Amino acid sequence: MEKFETHTGVGVPLRRSNVDTDQIIPAEYLKRVTRTGFEDGLFAAWRKDESFVLNNPVYAEGSVLVAGPDFGTGSSREHAVWALMNWGFRVVISSRFADIFRGNSGKQGLLTAIVAQDDVELIWKYLENNPGAQITVDLVARTVHAGEIVAPFEIDDYTRWRLLEGLDDIGLTLRHEDLVADFESHRPSHKPVTSPA
Amino acid sequence: MAGTLAEKVWDAHVVRRAEGEPDLLYIDLHLLHEVTSPQAFDGLRLAGRPVRRPDLTLATEDHNVPTTPGPITDPVSKVQVETLRRNCAEFGVRLYPMGDADQGIVHVVGPQLGLTQPGMTVVCGDSHTSTHGAFGALAFGIGTSEVEHVLATQTLPLRPFRTLAVNVRGALPEGVTAKDVVLAVIAKIGTGGGQGYVIEYRGEAIEALSMEARMTVCNMSIEAGARAGMIAPDQTTFDYLQGRPHAPTGADWDAAVAEWTALRSDDDAVFDAEVDLDAADLSPFVTWGTNPGQGLPLSASVPDPEEFADESDRLAAANALAYMGLEPGTPLRDIKVDTVFVGSCTNGRIEDLRAAAAVVQGHRVADGVRMLVVPGSAKVRLQAESEGLDKVFTAAGAEWRLPGCSMCLGMNPDTLAPGERSASTSNRNFEGRQGKGGRTHLVSPLVAAATAVRGTLSSPNDLDDQARTPGELASATTGEA
């Protein structure tokens, strides 16, 4: 995973709450067996509407999505994270993220910055008044900079550390393989196995 | 210290705990399907890692499979299913493929095999893994990176969830089902109300539910934003499990039951939040909008977005009504549907099919309405056929299909056409969920069946029903044969 310290890029205002993962990428696009190429399905239904924000050419290079509350609800599909990253997004800003989506993002290096809704409103207004403006997300200082606005954001310390260091979870866990083996040696005998009954 | 059920199961699975880091949790059962696993196996292959515990891992084909006889015709779906088969063979994972007697929707298969047991940790790359919490297991959906992590290590690094008690007090009125309970819970707390929580469903109304009905409730916990839903195991749980293929036997059974009996929240345990519902206030519930929290009793009317206090709710409601093609003030009972779908991991088990069959028996599906009945697994299908339920459905003009996820998410050919409207026993009414432009109303199997007969959103009470006695209907509702 790539290290993440700060990112500066075009902010995209998405004035929608409850953006579920079926909207981020509909099921019909989930059939690939790779982690790439999912950008074609990103917000596929909404992109049919000419007025949808991502259809505006000034946002073609968008890399910081600024969305309403409850972003990423619904299906656990990590394809939603891949689709956003394949498109070019590096950061999503929202006042509230669904748990699974936030977890998936952290594994892939997509930063989910929790910003108070009042600040999200200010950033939306700034971006709508300055279409195509760049905003900076500073993971070290945990702040979002949009014009004159400086908004703090929340992210848990552990995910922040992993993103800053670019660390892979599996590698970290395998350092403790002896503890896993020890735990396994004490599991009750009545726990089931999946081999044929 | 007093603990909740969720905390007890969590604590029993901690492999490693360190200050400032997530707990490393052991996973007892890892379920796989074709959609969220290929990239995980690919990751293992690239890193040269084996599957640590193939004997705690099980795969089934469900999301893409056609529900009509014959092979998969969509080439991309076919590649995905073939990739799962190749991965399972290469890594030594047991797979129930299409056509196998044990194939079915992953969340129907685990419990029916007796693999899901109280006190276990169960994960799957599918948000409806919460279903398995009905057994007092801590069961939750994970992303593909986490699938790879569990395959490689049989563990997951996780931050403890907060706990939310949902107390449903008293007895449910006749004709009110588990689906109505959970839709009412989601409408009350909202699609984000459960975020960060494990919900424990409690109270007399929950204790009175069958195992299958409990699975329906826990299944939709994720639609309230919760990571998992749980119900403390009791005699109903033990009776369901005993004799199933993977349930313990002999001395192991006795040891297991002794352990399971202790799996309940202590009387003085403190939940981070609590919500109370009075079962007597509940009635058949349906959704009108495009998220599962946008629901109302069937007797209500389509709401007016202007009446929502919160601006974001107002906007969401206006968007939803535009998408759904509904006018404020329209009685929900006047909404005409084109398709009725009975199935899914929410309501595709035998009791659901019995309940729907009891309603359509002696009736015809309304003109212009298509009714699809898709059993949750091959075993459910065989059981239903042995009871003659397939004949009841086909005699009424419904289609009797092969098992799979089907129209719940339309990854196979079972989809809604643009603008088409469904009453669906599934779990999500998101825009386009059942097909591009499709409009979904989430309902219970009883409401689905009555809607199929009348052609508009209906409950069995709306049918002019001479064919059966109320007693027969009641036994169909509770699933007692």
Interface residues (C-beta under 8 A of the other chain):
Chain A: R15 R16 S17 N18 D20 D22 Q23 P26 A27 E28 L30 K31 R32 V33 T34 R35 A45 G68 P69 D70 T73 G74 S75 S76 R77 E78 H79 V81 R96 A98 D99 I100 G103 N104 K107 Q108 D156 D157 Y158 D169 I170 L172 T173 L174 H176 E177 L179 V180 F183 E184 R187 P188 S189 H190 K191 P192 V193 T194 S195 P196 A197
Chain B: V15 R16 G20 E21 P22 L24 Y26 D28 L29 V35 T36 P38 Q39 D42 A47 R49 R52 P54 D55 L56 T57 L58 H63 N64 D74 V76 S77 V79 Q80 T83 R94 L113 G114 L115 Q117 M120 G125 D126 S127 G141 I142 G143 T144 S145 E146 E148 H149 A152 T153 Q154 T155 P157 R159 T191 G192 Q195 G196 I222 E223 G225 R227 P245 H246 A247 P248 D252 W253 A255 A256 E259 N291 S312 L315 A316 N319 L409 G410 M411 R428 F430 E431 G432 R433 K436
